[in-house]
Amino acid sequence: MSSDRWARFAYIARRTRLFQFGLPFFVLVIGGSFGMQHFAKTRYEYRRAQMLPREVEQAGLTMRKPGEVTLEKEFEKIQKMDIDNWENKRGPRPWEEKF
């Protein structure tokens, strides 16, 4: 009797659009949300951490103070540059011989 019920269920599942298209769709949507949750967690877990000022000094680098570099100061530096007179220099390509 149970095989008869299974055969009937298999017949209905093959003919019903809900089982053909709806069930796989919902499995992908729900399963995808769990997959995305895993990837998002990994993204924030292993993101690059900023170095502390002590670590930067130990590495032999110097950090500027936050107020020392501003957008206005950098804009003034660019205004002082001569950007109208320039020459286009072609960089070497990996397949060309180095001279």
C-alpha positions as CSV (number, residue, x, y, z in Angstrom):
1,M,0.0,0.0,0.0
2,S,2.8,2.4,0.8
3,S,4.3,1.9,-2.7
4,D,1.0,2.8,-4.2
5,R,1.0,6.1,-2.2
6,W,4.5,6.8,-3.3
7,A,3.7,6.1,-6.9
8,R,0.7,8.5,-6.7
9,F,2.9,11.2,-5.0
10,A,5.6,10.8,-7.7
11,Y,2.9,11.1,-10.4
12,I,1.5,14.3,-8.9
13,A,5.0,15.7,-8.3
14,R,5.9,15.2,-12.0
15,R,2.7,16.9,-13.2
16,T,2.4,19.8,-10.7
17,R,4.3,23.0,-11.6
18,L,4.7,23.8,-8.0
19,F,6.9,20.7,-7.5
20,Q,8.7,21.2,-10.8
21,F,9.6,24.8,-10.5
22,G,8.5,26.2,-7.2
23,L,10.2,23.8,-4.9
24,P,13.6,24.1,-6.5
25,F,13.2,27.9,-6.6
26,F,12.5,28.1,-2.9
27,V,15.3,25.6,-2.0
28,L,17.8,27.9,-4.0
29,V,16.5,31.1,-2.4
30,I,16.5,29.8,1.2
31,G,19.8,27.9,0.7
32,G,21.4,30.9,-1.0
33,S,20.5,33.1,1.9
34,F,22.4,30.7,4.3
35,G,25.3,30.6,1.8
36,M,25.4,34.4,1.6
37,Q,25.3,34.6,5.4
38,H,28.4,32.5,5.6
39,F,30.3,34.6,3.0
40,A,29.3,37.8,4.7
41,K,30.4,36.5,8.1
42,T,33.8,35.5,6.5
43,R,34.1,38.9,4.8
44,Y,33.9,40.8,8.1
45,E,35.9,38.2,10.1
46,Y,38.9,38.4,7.8
47,R,38.8,42.1,6.7
48,R,42.1,44.0,6.7
49,A,42.7,45.6,10.0
50,Q,44.4,49.0,10.3
51,M,47.8,49.2,11.9
52,L,48.2,51.0,15.2
53,P,50.6,53.9,15.3
54,R,53.1,51.9,17.4
55,E,53.2,49.1,14.8
56,V,53.7,51.7,12.0
57,E,56.7,53.2,13.9
58,Q,58.1,49.7,14.5
59,A,57.9,49.1,10.7
60,G,60.0,52.2,10.1
61,L,57.2,54.3,8.6
62,T,56.0,57.8,9.6
63,M,52.4,58.7,9.9
64,R,51.1,62.2,9.4
65,K,48.8,63.8,11.9
66,P,45.1,63.7,10.9
67,G,44.9,67.5,10.5
68,E,48.1,67.8,8.6
69,V,46.7,66.5,5.3
70,T,43.4,68.1,4.2
71,L,41.6,68.3,0.9
72,E,42.2,72.0,0.6
73,K,46.0,71.7,1.0
74,E,46.1,68.9,-1.6
75,F,44.1,71.1,-3.9
76,E,46.5,73.9,-3.5
77,K,49.4,71.6,-4.3
78,I,47.7,70.5,-7.5
79,Q,47.0,74.1,-8.5
80,K,50.7,74.9,-8.2
81,M,51.6,72.2,-10.6
82,D,51.9,72.9,-14.3
83,I,49.3,70.5,-15.8
84,D,49.1,72.2,-19.2
85,N,52.6,71.2,-20.4
86,W,53.2,67.5,-20.3
87,E,54.7,64.8,-22.4
88,N,53.1,61.4,-23.0
89,K,55.7,58.7,-22.1
90,R,54.9,55.1,-23.2
91,G,55.5,52.5,-20.5
92,P,57.2,49.2,-21.4
93,R,55.0,46.3,-22.3
94,P,55.6,42.8,-20.9
95,W,56.2,41.3,-24.3
96,E,58.7,44.0,-25.4
97,E,62.5,43.6,-24.8
98,K,63.9,45.8,-22.1
99,F,66.6,48.1,-23.3
